Amino acid sequence: MKKFALLTAISVPIAVLSSNQVQAAGFTETGDAGETISTAQPVILPDSLPLDSISGTLNGDADLFQISLTGGQSFSATTVGGADFDTQLFLFDSAGKGIYANDNASSTPGFNQSTLPTGGFSPTESGIYYLGISGFDYDPVSVGGKIFPDFPDVAFNQVVGPTGSGGGSPLSGFDGAILDKGGSYTIAVTGAKAVPEPSSVLGTLALGACGVGFLLRKKQTNIS
């Protein structure tokens, strides 16, 4: 089996950090992110900063975000503590093919938050990936059917690979019963960055122009 070695617009100045500071950023959905590869919302931040969260809102749909992952660095994503509805999380490669997914991070009754765990995926090469979120039971599909298996074929808390009937083909959209229309959410992520953009776009963002905004949060850390 192949092992996957897996922003509200605001105006703020970009801080120049000293050598003992590391900068990370949270991204907030602008408008409504799409649910196909062609309509996914790119996560744009200045200088491809480390990304620590993605926030948005679901209303009976799915949101798909374009992110950048670094080769050899483990990725994770979770809505635990970041949503009060029954979430589902999915990761896709640059071609839209499924990598892994999770409905519930725990088997505890009533626990409905999702986690794509650290160590579940580390990409062999840096590149573009797609992180998706939906409410139960609105699932990603390809021309062949569901990309990931779900209940009753697998347990709610199982982390699954693309072994559904449509798992060999890229994402074409989402389908299924919308049993939870969603609400506001924050996905905490590790091992991810914003999508690189031309310097002209980054300059516009640095000036705080309206459009895709960003929220920067300084994180202090000692560098040995």
C-alpha positions as CSV (number, residue, x, y, z in Angstrom):
1,M,0.0,0.0,0.0
2,K,1.4,3.4,-1.0
3,K,2.4,5.4,2.0
4,F,1.8,9.1,1.7
5,A,5.1,10.5,3.0
6,L,1.0,13.2,3.8
7,L,-9.3,36.2,6.5
8,T,-12.6,39.2,7.0
9,A,-10.5,41.8,5.4
10,I,-8.5,43.9,7.8
11,S,-5.5,46.2,7.5
12,V,-2.5,45.5,9.7
13,P,1.2,46.1,9.2
14,I,3.6,43.3,8.7
15,A,5.9,43.1,11.7
16,V,9.6,42.5,11.3
17,L,10.5,39.9,13.8
18,S,13.7,39.4,15.6
19,S,15.6,36.1,15.4
20,N,13.9,34.7,18.5
21,Q,10.4,35.2,17.1
22,V,8.4,32.9,14.8
23,Q,5.3,34.3,13.0
24,A,2.2,32.2,12.3
25,A,-1.2,33.2,10.9
26,G,-4.8,32.4,10.9
27,F,-6.9,32.5,7.7
28,T,-10.6,33.4,7.6
29,E,-12.8,32.4,4.7
30,T,-13.7,35.3,2.4
31,G,-17.2,34.9,1.0
32,D,-18.0,31.3,0.4
33,A,-15.3,28.8,-0.4
34,G,-16.2,26.4,-3.1
35,E,-16.4,22.6,-2.9
36,T,-14.6,21.6,-6.1
37,I,-10.9,21.8,-7.0
38,S,-11.6,24.7,-9.4
39,T,-13.5,26.7,-6.8
40,A,-11.4,26.0,-3.7
41,Q,-10.4,29.1,-1.8
42,P,-6.6,29.6,-1.8
43,V,-5.2,30.4,1.7
44,I,-3.2,33.6,0.9
45,L,-0.9,35.1,3.5
46,P,2.2,37.2,3.2
47,D,5.5,35.4,2.7
48,S,3.9,31.9,2.8
49,L,3.7,32.1,6.6
50,P,3.2,29.0,8.7
51,L,-0.6,28.5,9.0
52,D,-2.1,27.6,12.4
53,S,-5.9,27.8,11.7
54,I,-8.6,28.2,9.0
55,S,-12.0,29.7,10.1
56,G,-15.2,29.9,8.2
57,T,-18.9,29.0,8.1
58,L,-20.9,26.1,6.6
59,N,-24.5,26.4,5.6
60,G,-25.5,23.1,4.2
61,D,-22.5,22.9,1.9
62,A,-18.8,22.0,2.0
63,D,-15.7,24.3,2.1
64,L,-12.5,23.5,0.3
65,F,-9.2,25.3,0.9
66,Q,-6.0,25.3,-1.1
67,I,-3.0,25.0,1.2
68,S,0.8,24.3,0.9
69,L,2.5,21.4,2.6
70,T,6.2,20.9,3.0
71,G,7.9,17.7,2.1
72,G,8.9,15.5,5.0
73,Q,6.8,17.5,7.5
74,S,3.8,15.9,9.2
75,F,0.4,17.5,8.7
76,S,-2.6,17.6,11.0
77,A,-6.0,19.3,11.2
78,T,-8.7,19.2,13.8
79,T,-12.0,20.9,14.6
80,V,-11.9,19.7,18.3
81,G,-12.7,22.8,20.3
82,G,-13.4,24.7,17.1
83,A,-17.0,23.9,16.2
84,D,-20.3,22.9,17.8
85,F,-21.7,20.9,14.9
86,D,-20.9,17.4,13.5
87,T,-17.9,18.1,11.3
88,Q,-16.1,15.9,8.7
89,L,-12.5,16.6,7.5
90,F,-10.8,15.5,4.2
91,L,-7.4,16.0,2.6
92,F,-6.8,15.8,-1.1
93,D,-3.6,16.0,-3.2
94,S,-2.9,18.5,-5.9
95,A,-4.9,16.5,-8.5
96,G,-7.9,16.2,-6.2
97,K,-7.3,12.6,-5.2
98,G,-8.2,11.6,-1.7
99,I,-5.6,11.1,0.9
100,Y,-7.3,10.6,4.3
101,A,-10.5,11.6,6.1
102,N,-12.2,11.5,9.5
103,D,-15.7,12.0,10.8
104,N,-15.4,11.7,14.6
105,A,-12.1,11.9,16.5
106,S,-13.5,9.9,19.4
107,S,-15.9,7.0,19.9
108,T,-17.4,8.7,22.9
109,P,-21.2,9.1,22.3
110,G,-22.1,12.6,21.3
111,F,-18.5,13.6,20.3
112,N,-18.8,14.9,16.8
113,Q,-15.5,16.7,16.1
114,S,-13.0,15.5,13.5
115,T,-9.2,15.1,13.4
116,L,-6.7,14.3,10.7
117,P,-4.0,13.1,13.0
118,T,-0.3,14.0,13.1
119,G,1.7,11.2,11.6
120,G,-1.2,10.2,9.4
121,F,0.3,12.0,6.4
122,S,3.7,13.4,5.5
123,P,4.2,14.5,1.9
124,T,7.3,13.3,0.2
125,E,7.5,16.6,-1.8
126,S,6.3,20.1,-1.1
127,G,3.3,21.3,-3.0
128,I,-0.4,22.2,-3.1
129,Y,-3.1,20.2,-1.3
130,Y,-6.7,20.7,-0.5
131,L,-8.3,20.6,2.9
132,G,-12.1,20.1,3.0
133,I,-14.7,20.4,5.7
134,S,-18.4,19.5,5.6
135,G,-21.2,18.6,8.0
136,F,-22.3,15.0,8.4
137,D,-23.2,13.2,6.0
138,Y,-22.2,15.4,3.0
139,D,-19.4,13.5,1.4
140,P,-16.8,14.0,-1.4
141,V,-17.4,12.1,-4.6
142,S,-15.7,11.4,-7.9
143,V,-17.1,10.0,-11.1
144,G,-16.8,6.6,-9.6
145,G,-18.8,7.3,-6.4
146,K,-17.8,8.1,-2.8
147,I,-14.0,8.7,-2.4
148,F,-13.9,7.7,1.3
149,P,-15.9,4.9,3.0
150,D,-18.2,5.9,5.8
151,F,-20.7,4.4,8.3
152,P,-21.9,1.6,8.4
153,D,-18.9,0.3,6.4
154,V,-16.4,1.9,8.9
155,A,-16.7,3.2,12.4
156,F,-17.5,6.9,12.9
157,N,-14.2,7.5,14.6
158,Q,-12.0,5.7,12.1
159,V,-9.4,7.6,10.0
160,V,-9.9,6.3,6.5
161,G,-8.0,6.4,3.2
162,P,-9.6,6.7,-0.3
163,T,-11.0,3.2,-0.4
164,G,-14.5,4.1,-1.5
165,S,-15.9,3.1,-4.8
166,G,-14.7,6.4,-6.3
167,G,-11.4,6.5,-4.4
168,G,-9.2,6.1,-7.5
169,S,-10.5,9.3,-9.2
170,P,-10.2,13.0,-8.3
171,L,-12.8,15.0,-6.5
172,S,-15.7,16.1,-8.6
173,G,-17.8,17.6,-5.8
174,F,-19.8,16.7,-2.7
175,D,-23.0,14.7,-2.4
176,G,-25.2,13.0,0.1
177,A,-27.8,13.7,2.8
178,I,-27.0,16.9,4.6
179,L,-27.9,15.8,8.1
180,D,-26.0,18.7,9.8
181,K,-26.0,22.0,7.9
182,G,-23.1,23.2,10.0
183,G,-22.3,26.6,11.4
184,S,-19.1,28.5,12.3
185,Y,-15.9,26.6,12.6
186,T,-12.1,26.9,13.2
187,I,-9.8,24.2,11.9
188,A,-6.5,24.1,13.8
189,V,-3.7,22.9,11.5
190,T,0.0,22.0,11.8
191,G,2.6,21.5,9.1
192,A,0.9,23.7,6.6
193,K,1.6,27.1,5.0
194,A,-0.3,29.6,2.9
195,V,-0.3,29.2,-0.9
196,P,2.6,31.2,-2.5
197,E,1.5,34.2,-4.4
198,P,3.3,36.7,-6.7
199,S,5.1,39.5,-4.9
200,S,2.7,42.0,-6.3
201,V,-0.2,40.3,-4.6
202,L,1.7,40.0,-1.4
203,G,2.6,43.7,-1.5
204,T,-1.1,44.6,-1.8
205,L,-1.9,42.4,1.2
206,A,0.9,44.1,3.1
207,L,-0.7,47.4,2.6
208,G,-3.9,46.1,4.0
209,A,-5.9,46.4,0.8
210,C,-9.4,45.0,0.8
211,G,-9.9,41.5,-0.6
212,V,-8.5,38.5,1.1
213,G,-7.5,39.7,4.5
214,F,-5.3,38.1,7.1
215,L,-4.8,37.9,10.8
216,L,-1.3,37.7,12.1
217,R,-0.4,36.5,15.5
218,K,3.2,36.6,16.8
219,K,4.4,33.4,18.5
220,Q,7.4,33.7,20.7
221,T,9.8,30.9,20.7
222,N,13.5,30.5,21.6
223,I,15.7,29.4,18.7
224,S,18.8,27.5,19.9
